[in-house]
C-alpha cells in the first residue's frame, strides 16, 4: 500500500499529513499492523531546488534507519 503526500511542504506539515493518513488507515480501513514501512523524502530548499543532507562531519546522508519508537524502561520491564 502506498501513501503519497503531494507538493513541496515543510516537514511538520508532511508529518501531520502522514499522521492523518495512518489514522485513516487504522480507523476507517481497520489495519492494525504492518511489516514495517519505507518513507522516501525528496529534500528541497523551499524553492523547489533539491538539496543533499549532510551530517555534522560533512558526509552526505542517504539513509536513516529506525528500530521503531523509543520504549521507556517501564515498557521494557512491563512495570
C-alpha angles and dihedrals in degrees: 000000000000128000113194128191111195130210137026106298138161113265090248091060092046089051090052093046090051091047090053093048092047089050089052091048090052100040105031100031098033094230109155105167140034134187090236130291139244121216119194114203125193104202117212137175095240092266096076095263116129119242132192116226117227130194125235090275092057096252119139113250115215102161137035119192130202134189089200132275124334111274119210122228088252090058093045094051095034093239 
